[in-house]
Amino acid sequence: MIGLVFMRVTAKVKPGASFNKIIQIDNNQFEIFTTASAVNGKANKAVIEILAEFFDVAPSRISLVKGAKSKQKTFEINWHIANIF
């Protein structure tokens, strides 16, 4: 049986930083620094890449659900889970 698991995380994003870094504040709360600028969604795409690497999932498994033009954002991450009985 295969199931789908969703997780929502919030992130305070700091675009235009001199480095890429993710800091976990709480279970579902992060502070993310990215070198990408906040122009034409570049920082949002970069943050998705950073989260994908952190959670070891494909970037296509992460979607921005709130805060596209804000520094405070909410992302949804989904995984396919296989249960073997």
N, CA, C and O atoms as a MOPAC input file, in Angstrom:
PM7 MOZYME 1SCF
protein

 N      0.84400 1    -1.17500 1     0.00000 1
 C      0.00000 1     0.00000 1     0.00000 1
 C      0.89100 1     1.24000 1     0.00000 1
 O      1.88600 1     1.30100 1     0.72200 1
 N      0.52400 1     2.22400 1    -0.81500 1
 C      1.28900 1     3.46500 1    -0.89300 1
 C      0.40300 1     4.59700 1    -0.38700 1
 O     -0.75900 1     4.71500 1    -0.77400 1
 N      0.96700 1     5.41900 1     0.47800 1
 C      0.22800 1     6.55500 1     1.01200 1
 C      0.95800 1     7.85300 1     0.70700 1
 O      2.13600 1     7.85300 1     0.35200 1
 N      0.24700 1     8.94400 1     0.84900 1
 C      0.81400 1    10.25600 1     0.62700 1
 C      0.76900 1    11.01400 1     1.93900 1
 O     -0.28100 1    11.10700 1     2.57400 1
 N      1.91200 1    11.55900 1     2.34700 1
 C      2.02700 1    12.28600 1     3.60500 1
 C      2.35700 1    13.74200 1     3.29800 1
 O      3.26300 1    14.03100 1     2.51700 1
 N      1.61600 1    14.65200 1     3.91700 1
 C      1.84100 1    16.08400 1     3.73100 1
 C      2.39400 1    16.70200 1     4.99900 1
 O      2.06700 1    16.27300 1     6.10500 1
 N      3.21700 1    17.69400 1     4.83500 1
 C      3.75800 1    18.45100 1     5.96600 1
 C      3.80900 1    19.91100 1     5.54200 1
 O      4.26000 1    20.22700 1     4.44100 1
 N      3.35600 1    20.78600 1     6.39900 1
 C      3.45700 1    22.22700 1     6.13000 1
 C      4.54900 1    22.82300 1     7.00100 1
 O      4.64300 1    22.53100 1     8.19300 1
 N      5.36500 1    23.65700 1     6.39000 1
 C      6.42400 1    24.34900 1     7.12800 1
 C      6.33300 1    25.84100 1     6.82300 1
 O      5.93800 1    26.24800 1     5.73100 1
 N      6.70600 1    26.63900 1     7.81400 1
 C      6.78200 1    28.07800 1     7.60400 1
 C      8.24900 1    28.47400 1     7.58700 1
 O      9.09000 1    27.86000 1     8.24300 1
 N      8.52800 1    29.50700 1     6.82500 1
 C      9.91300 1    29.94700 1     6.70100 1
 C      9.97500 1    31.46300 1     6.61500 1
 O      9.19900 1    32.09500 1     5.89800 1
 N     10.90300 1    32.02600 1     7.35300 1
 C     11.24000 1    33.44000 1     7.19700 1
 C     12.41400 1    33.46200 1     6.23400 1
 O     13.48900 1    32.94300 1     6.53600 1
 N     12.20000 1    34.06900 1     5.06500 1
 C     13.19200 1    34.02600 1     3.99100 1
 C     13.96200 1    35.33700 1     3.94000 1
 O     13.38500 1    36.42100 1     4.02700 1
 N     15.28400 1    35.21200 1     3.79500 1
 C     16.15700 1    36.37100 1     3.66400 1
 C     16.88000 1    36.29100 1     2.31900 1
 O     17.95700 1    35.70500 1     2.21400 1
 N     16.26400 1    36.89700 1     1.28400 1
 C     16.87900 1    36.86800 1    -0.05100 1
 C     18.05900 1    37.82900 1    -0.13700 1
 O     18.19500 1    38.74300 1     0.67600 1
 N     18.90600 1    37.60600 1    -1.13400 1
 C     20.04900 1    38.48700 1    -1.35900 1
 C     21.16000 1    38.31700 1    -0.34300 1
 O     22.01800 1    39.19000 1    -0.21200 1
 N     21.15700 1    37.20600 1     0.37700 1
 C     22.22200 1    36.93200 1     1.35400 1
 C     23.50900 1    36.56900 1     0.60600 1
 O     23.48900 1    36.31400 1    -0.59800 1
 N     24.60600 1    36.54900 1     1.32400 1
 C     25.88100 1    36.19900 1     0.69100 1
 C     26.12600 1    34.68700 1     0.71000 1
 O     27.18400 1    34.22100 1     0.28500 1
 N     25.15000 1    33.92600 1     1.20100 1
 C     25.27900 1    32.46900 1     1.31600 1
 C     23.88800 1    31.85000 1     1.34200 1
 O     22.90100 1    32.54000 1     1.60100 1
 N     23.81000 1    30.54300 1     1.07200 1
 C     22.57900 1    29.76900 1     1.22700 1
 C     22.68300 1    28.99100 1     2.53300 1
 O     23.67200 1    28.30000 1     2.77600 1
 N     21.66000 1    29.10700 1     3.36800 1
 C     21.68200 1    28.40800 1     4.65400 1
 C     20.26000 1    28.22700 1     5.14800 1
 O     19.40200 1    29.08300 1     4.93200 1
 N     20.01400 1    27.10000 1     5.81500 1
 C     18.71700 1    26.84900 1     6.42200 1
 C     18.93400 1    26.60000 1     7.91300 1
 O     19.80500 1    25.82200 1     8.30200 1
 N     18.14700 1    27.25700 1     8.72700 1
 C     18.21200 1    27.08800 1    10.18200 1
 C     16.84200 1    26.62000 1    10.64300 1
 O     15.83200 1    27.27600 1    10.38500 1
 N     16.81200 1    25.47600 1    11.33200 1
 C     15.54800 1    24.96900 1    11.85000 1
 C     15.31000 1    25.58900 1    13.22000 1
 O     16.08900 1    25.37700 1    14.14900 1
 N     14.22200 1    26.36000 1    13.34100 1
 C     13.86900 1    27.03800 1    14.58300 1
 C     13.04200 1    26.11300 1    15.47100 1
 O     13.25800 1    26.04100 1    16.68000 1
 N     12.09900 1    25.41100 1    14.86100 1
 C     11.17700 1    24.52000 1    15.55100 1
 C     10.89000 1    23.36500 1    14.59000 1
 O     11.47600 1    23.31000 1    13.50900 1
 N     10.00500 1    22.44800 1    14.96400 1
 C      9.70000 1    21.30900 1    14.09300 1
 C      9.32200 1    21.73700 1    12.68300 1
 O      9.79800 1    21.15500 1    11.70900 1
 N      8.47100 1    22.75000 1    12.56800 1
 C      7.96200 1    23.16300 1    11.26400 1
 C      8.28800 1    24.61700 1    10.94600 1
 O      7.63600 1    25.21800 1    10.09200 1
 N      9.26200 1    25.18100 1    11.60200 1
 C      9.59700 1    26.59000 1    11.39900 1
 C     11.08300 1    26.74000 1    11.08400 1
 O     11.94300 1    26.18800 1    11.76900 1
 N     11.36100 1    27.51400 1    10.01300 1
 C     12.72700 1    27.66200 1     9.52900 1
 C     13.05200 1    29.11900 1     9.22700 1
 O     12.16400 1    29.93700 1     8.98800 1
 N     14.34000 1    29.41800 1     9.24300 1
 C     14.85100 1    30.67100 1     8.71700 1
 C     15.78000 1    30.28000 1     7.57800 1
 O     16.69000 1    29.47000 1     7.75800 1
 N     15.54600 1    30.86200 1     6.39900 1
 C     16.29400 1    30.44300 1     5.21300 1
 C     16.94100 1    31.65800 1     4.55800 1
 O     16.28100 1    32.64800 1     4.24500 1
 N     18.23700 1    31.55200 1     4.36400 1
 C     19.01700 1    32.57500 1     3.67200 1
 C     19.29500 1    32.06500 1     2.26900 1
 O     19.65000 1    30.90000 1     2.09100 1
 N     19.13500 1    32.93000 1     1.26500 1
 C     19.43800 1    32.54200 1    -0.10300 1
 C     20.13900 1    33.68300 1    -0.83300 1
 O     19.86000 1    34.85900 1    -0.59700 1
 N     21.04100 1    33.31500 1    -1.70900 1
 C     21.75000 1    34.31900 1    -2.50500 1
 C     20.86800 1    34.87400 1    -3.61900 1
 O     21.17600 1    35.91800 1    -4.19500 1
 N     19.78500 1    34.18600 1    -3.92100 1
 C     18.88500 1    34.63000 1    -4.99000 1
 C     18.17100 1    35.91800 1    -4.59300 1
 O     17.87500 1    36.15200 1    -3.42100 1
 N     17.90600 1    36.73600 1    -5.58800 1
 C     17.19600 1    37.99100 1    -5.33100 1
 C     15.68600 1    37.74800 1    -5.32600 1
 O     15.19400 1    36.76700 1    -5.88300 1
 N     14.97800 1    38.65600 1    -4.69100 1
 C     13.52400 1    38.54500 1    -4.59800 1
 C     12.87000 1    39.20400 1    -5.81600 1
 O     11.99500 1    40.05900 1    -5.67700 1
 N     13.30100 1    38.79900 1    -6.99800 1
 C     12.78300 1    39.35100 1    -8.25000 1
 C     12.27700 1    38.19900 1    -9.11500 1
 O     12.97000 1    37.20000 1    -9.30400 1
 N     11.07900 1    38.34800 1    -9.62900 1
 C     10.48600 1    37.34800 1   -10.53800 1
 C     10.44500 1    35.93900 1    -9.95100 1
 O     10.56400 1    34.96400 1   -10.69300 1
 N     10.28000 1    35.81400 1    -8.64500 1
 C     10.15900 1    34.50100 1    -8.01000 1
 C     11.45600 1    33.73300 1    -7.86900 1
 O     11.43600 1    32.55600 1    -7.51000 1
 N     12.59300 1    34.37300 1    -8.14300 1
 C     13.88600 1    33.66600 1    -8.06500 1
 C     14.17500 1    33.17100 1    -6.65100 1
 O     14.65400 1    32.05000 1    -6.47500 1
 N     13.89000 1    33.99000 1    -5.64600 1
 C     14.14500 1    33.57600 1    -4.26300 1
 C     13.22300 1    32.42400 1    -3.87100 1
 O     13.64700 1    31.50400 1    -3.17200 1
 N     11.97300 1    32.46500 1    -4.31000 1
 C     11.04000 1    31.37000 1    -4.00100 1
 C     11.54000 1    30.05400 1    -4.58000 1
 O     11.50500 1    29.02300 1    -3.90700 1
 N     12.00300 1    30.08600 1    -5.81800 1
 C     12.53600 1    28.87000 1    -6.44900 1
 C     13.77700 1    28.37500 1    -5.71900 1
 O     13.95100 1    27.17200 1    -5.52400 1
 N     14.63300 1    29.30100 1    -5.31800 1
 C     15.85300 1    28.91800 1    -4.59700 1
 C     15.51700 1    28.30600 1    -3.24700 1
 O     16.14900 1    27.33200 1    -2.83600 1
 N     14.53600 1    28.86000 1    -2.55500 1
 C     14.13900 1    28.32600 1    -1.24400 1
 C     13.56400 1    26.92100 1    -1.40200 1
 O     13.81500 1    26.05600 1    -0.56300 1
 N     12.80600 1    26.68600 1    -2.45400 1
 C     12.29000 1    25.33600 1    -2.70500 1
 C     13.45000 1    24.36500 1    -2.90400 1
 O     13.40400 1    23.24300 1    -2.39900 1
 N     14.47900 1    24.77200 1    -3.62100 1
 C     15.66100 1    23.92000 1    -3.81500 1
 C     16.35900 1    23.63900 1    -2.47500 1
 O     16.78500 1    22.51400 1    -2.21400 1
 N     16.46900 1    24.66100 1    -1.64300 1
 C     17.11900 1    24.50200 1    -0.33500 1
 C     16.31500 1    23.55500 1     0.54100 1
 O     16.88400 1    22.67300 1     1.18400 1
 N     14.98800 1    23.72800 1     0.57200 1
 C     14.13400 1    22.82800 1     1.35400 1
 C     14.18600 1    21.39900 1     0.81800 1
 O     14.19800 1    20.44400 1     1.59400 1
 N     14.21600 1    21.25300 1    -0.50700 1
 C     14.27800 1    19.91900 1    -1.11200 1
 C     15.53900 1    19.18200 1    -0.68300 1
 O     15.50100 1    17.99000 1    -0.38000 1
 N     16.64200 1    19.89500 1    -0.65900 1
 C     17.89500 1    19.26800 1    -0.21100 1
 C     17.82500 1    18.92000 1     1.27800 1
 O     18.27000 1    17.84600 1     1.68400 1
 N     17.27300 1    19.81400 1     2.08300 1
 C     17.17100 1    19.58400 1     3.52900 1
 C     16.30800 1    18.36500 1     3.84500 1
 O     16.67000 1    17.55000 1     4.69300 1
 N     15.15700 1    18.23600 1     3.15900 1
 C     14.22800 1    17.13300 1     3.42700 1
 C     14.47600 1    15.91600 1     2.53500 1
 O     13.77000 1    14.91300 1     2.64700 1
 N     15.47000 1    15.99700 1     1.65500 1
 C     15.82300 1    14.89100 1     0.76400 1
 C     14.63000 1    14.45000 1    -0.08800 1
 O     14.30100 1    13.26600 1    -0.15600 1
 N     13.99600 1    15.42000 1    -0.72900 1
 C     12.89100 1    15.15200 1    -1.64700 1
 C     13.14900 1    15.92500 1    -2.93600 1
 O     13.97700 1    16.83500 1    -2.97000 1
 N     12.44400 1    15.56100 1    -3.97900 1
 C     12.54100 1    16.29700 1    -5.24400 1
 C     11.87000 1    17.66600 1    -5.07600 1
 O     10.86600 1    17.77500 1    -4.37200 1
 N     12.40400 1    18.69200 1    -5.70300 1
 C     11.77200 1    20.01100 1    -5.62100 1
 C     10.30400 1    20.00700 1    -6.06500 1
 O      9.50900 1    20.82300 1    -5.59900 1
 N      9.95300 1    19.09600 1    -6.95600 1
 C      8.56600 1    19.00400 1    -7.42100 1
 C      7.61100 1    18.56000 1    -6.31500 1
 O      6.39500 1    18.68000 1    -6.46600 1
 N      8.14000 1    18.05400 1    -5.22100 1
 C      7.33200 1    17.62000 1    -4.07500 1
 C      7.04700 1    18.76700 1    -3.10000 1
 O      6.37700 1    18.57000 1    -2.08600 1
 N      7.55200 1    19.95500 1    -3.40600 1
 C      7.38300 1    21.11100 1    -2.52800 1
 C      6.62400 1    22.20000 1    -3.27500 1
 O      6.95100 1    22.53000 1    -4.41500 1
 N      5.61200 1    22.74900 1    -2.62200 1
 C      4.86900 1    23.84200 1    -3.24600 1
 C      4.71800 1    24.99600 1    -2.25700 1
 O      4.57300 1    24.79400 1    -1.05100 1
 N      4.75700 1    26.18600 1    -2.79400 1
 C      4.55700 1    27.40000 1    -2.00900 1
 C      3.05800 1    27.62900 1    -1.91500 1
 O      2.39900 1    27.81200 1    -2.93900 1
 N      2.50300 1    27.62300 1    -0.70200 1
 C      1.05300 1    27.75500 1    -0.55300 1
 C      0.63700 1    29.12100 1    -0.01300 1
 O     -0.53400 1    29.49000 1    -0.10200 1
 N      1.58000 1    29.86900 1     0.54200 1
 C      1.23200 1    31.18400 1     1.08900 1
 C      2.48500 1    32.04500 1     1.16300 1
 O      3.55400 1    31.56200 1     1.53500 1
 N      2.35400 1    33.32100 1     0.81000 1
 C      3.44700 1    34.25900 1     0.99100 1
 C      4.35600 1    34.44400 1    -0.20000 1
 O      5.54600 1    34.70600 1    -0.02400 1
 N      3.83800 1    34.31800 1    -1.40200 1
 C      4.66900 1    34.42500 1    -2.60800 1
 C      5.43500 1    35.74500 1    -2.67400 1
 O      6.54800 1    35.78500 1    -3.19800 1
 N      4.85700 1    36.81400 1    -2.15400 1
 C      5.51600 1    38.11800 1    -2.21300 1
 C      5.86900 1    38.63300 1    -0.82700 1
 O      6.04600 1    39.83500 1    -0.63100 1
 N      5.97200 1    37.72200 1     0.13300 1
 C      6.27300 1    38.08000 1     1.51500 1
 C      7.54100 1    37.35600 1     1.95700 1
 O      7.91700 1    36.33900 1     1.37200 1
 N      8.18900 1    37.87400 1     2.97600 1
 C      9.35500 1    37.16500 1     3.52600 1
 C      8.92200 1    35.98100 1     4.38400 1
 O      9.69100 1    35.03900 1     4.57200 1
 N      7.70000 1    36.02100 1     4.90300 1
 C      7.14500 1    34.91300 1     5.69500 1
 C      6.34000 1    34.02900 1     4.75300 1
 O      5.35100 1    34.47900 1     4.17300 1
 N      6.75300 1    32.77900 1     4.59600 1
 C      6.14600 1    31.88400 1     3.60800 1
 C      5.72100 1    30.56300 1     4.24200 1
 O      6.25700 1    30.14300 1     5.26700 1
 N      4.75100 1    29.92700 1     3.61000 1
 C      4.32100 1    28.59100 1     4.01000 1
 C      4.48300 1    27.66500 1     2.81100 1
 O      4.01800 1    27.96200 1     1.71100 1
 N      5.14200 1    26.55200 1     3.04200 1
 C      5.36700 1    25.54900 1     2.00500 1
 C      4.71400 1    24.24400 1     2.41400 1
 O      4.60400 1    23.94000 1     3.60100 1
 N      4.28200 1    23.47400 1     1.42700 1
 C      3.76200 1    22.14100 1     1.67200 1
 C      4.70900 1    21.14600 1     1.01400 1
 O      5.07900 1    21.29200 1    -0.15100 1
 N      5.08800 1    20.14400 1     1.77500 1
 C      6.00400 1    19.09900 1     1.29700 1
 C      5.23200 1    17.79300 1     1.32400 1
 O      4.55800 1    17.48900 1     2.30800 1
 N      5.32500 1    17.01300 1     0.24700 1
 C      4.63100 1    15.72600 1     0.25700 1
 C      5.57700 1    14.59400 1    -0.11000 1
 O      6.49500 1    14.74500 1    -0.91600 1
 N      5.31600 1    13.46700 1     0.51000 1
 C      6.10300 1    12.25300 1     0.30200 1
 C      5.15500 1    11.11900 1    -0.03700 1
 O      4.01100 1    11.09300 1     0.41600 1
 N      5.64000 1    10.18300 1    -0.83800 1
 C      4.94700 1     8.91700 1    -1.02600 1
 C      5.57200 1     7.93200 1    -0.04700 1
 O      6.78800 1     7.74100 1    -0.01900 1
 N      4.72100 1     7.31800 1     0.74600 1
 C      5.19400 1     6.35600 1     1.75100 1
 C      4.67400 1     4.97900 1     1.37000 1
 O      3.48000 1     4.79800 1     1.12800 1
 N      5.57500 1     4.01900 1     1.32100 1
 C      5.18000 1     2.64300 1     1.02700 1
 C      5.14900 1     1.83900 1     2.32700 1
 O      6.14500 1     1.78200 1     3.04900 1
 N      4.03200 1     1.23300 1     2.61600 1
 C      3.89800 1     0.35800 1     3.80000 1
 C      3.94100 1    -1.07900 1     3.32300 1
 O      3.16700 1    -1.47400 1     2.45100 1
 N      4.82700 1    -1.84600 1     3.88200 1
 C      4.93700 1    -3.25300 1     3.50400 1
 C      4.45700 1    -4.10500 1     4.66900 1
 O      4.98900 1    -4.02000 1     5.77600 1
 N      3.45400 1    -4.92000 1     4.41000 1
 C      2.91500 1    -5.80600 1     5.45800 1
 C      3.11400 1    -7.23800 1     5.09500 1
 O      2.72600 1    -8.12600 1     5.85300 1

